[in-house]
Amino acid sequence: MQIDVVQLRDFYASPLGQVVTRLLASRIRSRWRNVSGGSLIGLGFATPYLGAFRPKAKRVGALMPLGQGALIWPKSGPKSCCLVDEEKLPLADNSVDYLLVVHGFEMAGHVRPVLREMWRVLSPQGRLLMVVPNRRGIWARTDRTPFGYGRPYSRGQLEAMLKEAMFTPISWGTALFVPPFSRNTLLRTAVAWERAGAQIAPAFGGVILVEALKELAAPIGTVKKRRVILEMLPTRG
């Protein structure tokens, strides 16, 4: 089931959504500490995690799938988002240095074409980072949050699909060990839940984070022509 962009917006505006943003943003930033001079694109609903990169990256943009819908982002300044068909990304080949996928991969109707598009737009040294609901975690078992929508995955499933699509996974992690409920006590102790969960039961986090590199062998398949929009995104400097 696809989730609507308004539901995503409302979740991230809630107390639980703000806790999720803090927990996941720190994990994402720890992997991408230096994005200076690079282009960084978010696919799905990645805007809650893109703001921290805007002062550093040369170009930051948000691509939101047709089935989800789009919101204006950012709220101030030049707009850097658009509505896209995730199987035909309007970006040039080898044009993205960092591709962050949140609330995107698990919502895709056909994952292989989406992975091919990710491979195509990434530069030869480009990095892909996906945040995907963990089928072992409690967050995938309730529709109280966006992580309960779409198709959850195991590490083995993600690894097999990435390798088939010519990606090499280089790091794995799990997050969201705090239960997905908006109770004040749980929200106040979220960091303690994260630390304890990572030590006691790391395989049962609510989401899997996987970072992968693009292999330099072309995947099989024909890419249709598309309108390129990367040059329309504002650049720094």
N, C-alpha and C positions, 0 to 999 in steps of 0.2 A: 504494500500500500504506500502511495506517495503522500508526503506531508506537504501542507501548504505553507508558503512563505510567511503568511500572517501568524500561523501557529508557531513557526520557528522564531519569529520576532518576539512574540509574546512570551515564549519560554525563556529566551535569553534576557528579557527584561524582568523576569521574576527572581526572587531571592535564590532559588535553586539554580536557575540558569546563570546567575552571576557567580555563584560558587563554582559551577562547572567551567565557566570561562576562565576563572583564575587558575583552577587546577590544570586544565588542558593547555592554557597559554604558556604556563611555565615549562611544561614538557616540550611544547613545540619550539619555544625560544632556546631551550637547552640544546636542541639539535641544530638549529640554524642561528648560531651566535653572530656570524658575520655574513650579511647579505649585501654589503656595500657594493654598489655598482652593478648589481644584478637585477634581473626582472623577476618578480614574484607574482604568481597568479593563484587565486583561490577558486576552486571549483566546487559547486554545491551551495552550501551556506557557510562560507568560511569567514565572512566579514567580522564576526566577533573576535577573530584571532589575527586579522590583517593589520589593524591599526598600529601595533607596536613596530611593524616593519616599514611603515611609510616614511619616517625620517631617514632611514638608512638605505633602502633599496632605490635603485634608479627609477624603477617603474613598478607600481603595484596595481593590480586589477582584480575584479571579482566577476566570475562567470556563473550565472544562475540558470539551472536547467528549465526548459519549457514546462515540464510537468509540475514544477515547484512554484514558478513565478518569481518575480524580481522586485526588489525594493531599491530606492535611490540610495546610493552609497558613494562616497561619504556624505554626511548631512550638510557639510559646509565645504566650499572650495570646488574645484573641477570634479565632475562625476567620473567614476572609474569602474562602472559596472554595466553589464548588459545581459539580456536574456539570450540563451543559446540552446542549440541542439547539441547535447553532449557527445553525440556520435559524429558531429561535423563541427568541431571547434573552429571559430573564425580567427585563427592565429596562424602565422607563418611557420613553416618547418623550422625546427631548431631555434625557436625564438624565446623560449622560457628557461630560465636558470633554476627556478624553484617553483614547484607545483604542489600546492596544499589542497588536499581533498577532504572535506568534512561535510557530512550529511549528503554525500554524493554517490559514492561507490555502491553502498547498500541499496540505494534507490534506483540504480540503473536497471532498465529493462533487459538490456543486452550488454553484459560486462565486457565481452571480447572486443567489440568495436570501440567501446569507451577506452579500454586499455591501449588499443592501437593508436587512438587519437592522443592519449597522454604521451605515448612513446614518440609520436611524430613531432609534437610541438616542443618537447624538451630538447635542450641543447646537448651536444655530445657529453658534456660534463654535468648535465642537469640532474637535479635531485627531486624525487617524488616522495612526499610524505602523506600517508593516508591515515585517517582516524576512522575506524570501522567498529560497529557494535560487535562485541564478543559473544558468540553463541553460548559460551559457558557462564556468562555473567548475568546478574539479576536485571540489569538495565535493559537488556533485550527482551525481557519477559513481561514487560508492562508498557502500556502506551501512555503512561503519565508524562513521558519525556519524548523528544524526537528520536532518541536512540532505540525506542521500541518499535519503530517503523522500518519498513524495508526488510532486507534479508541479512541477518547476522552471519558472521563467518568465524571459522576457527583459524588458528595460525597455519595449520597444514593446508587448508583450502586457499588461503591468501598466498602462501608461498608457491603453491603449484600454479596458480593463475598468473602470478607475476613472472615466474620463470618462463612460462609458456609465451608470455607477451614480450619477452626479451628484456626483462628487468632483473637486476641482481639485488635481493634484499641485503642490506648492510647493518640494520639495527632493528631490534624489536623491543616493545615495551607494552605495558598495560597500565590503565588508569581508571579512575572512578570506582573506588572500593567503598565509598560511602553509599548507603542505600538511597535509592532515588525518591526520597520523600521530603516534602517541604516542612520539616519539623525544626524548630529553632535549635533544639539541642544537637541534632544531627548536623545542621549547617555550621554551628559554632565549632564542632569537633571534626570537621571535614578533613583538615590537614592530618590530624591524628589517625583518622581512618585510612588515609592514603598511605601513611608510613607503615602502619601495622599490616595493611593488606599486602603491600609490596613485599614485606618480609615473610608473612605467614602463608599467603595463598596467592602468589603473583599470577597464576593462570586464570583467576576468576575475577579479574577486573572488568568493569563495565564496557570498556573499549580496548581495542588493540591499536597500537601505533606502530606502523611499519614504514621505514625509510628505505628507498631503493634507488639504485643507479641505473641509468639507461645503458644497455649493451649496444655496441656499435655494429650489430648485424641487423639488417632491416627485417621487420616482421612481414609475414606473408599477407598480402591483401592489397586492394586497390583503393587509393584515397581519392575521393571526388574533389573537384575544385570547390573552393569556398571563398567568401569575401573575407579578407584579412583586416582585422581591426586593431592589431597591437599598436600600430603607429598612432592610433587615435588616443591611446591612454597617455595621460600627462607624464612627463619625465621631470626629474629633478636636475637642477643645474642649468 
